């Protein structure tokens, strides 16, 4: 029961960071380019999360791995045809770093956040 509570709390924390990252990167891109780190966006991962930002001129990604459990998360903001689009995904840790164009890593599911 305690493990389930920890997982749900980490999931909530991770999903909040995914949305904050997405919004901040979309705003940052409007002013010229994507930020290269959470610090550049004025964000930080909580002590329960390991967060990695990667990107290039076309897209930026945030990978989140909680210290406990098997879940991991991805937020992606990408320039596509003159517009920005975003994607949020959740899946097993072994999918971290593996992305296919226009989709979540294999075995991961797309999540819709508000």
Protein Blocks (a to p, Z undefined) as FASTA:
>chain_A
ZZmmmmmmmmmmmmmmmmmmmmmmmmmmmnopacfbfklnopacdfkbccdddddfkbcc
dddddfbdjbdcddddddeehiacdddddddfklgoiacehiacehiacdddZZ
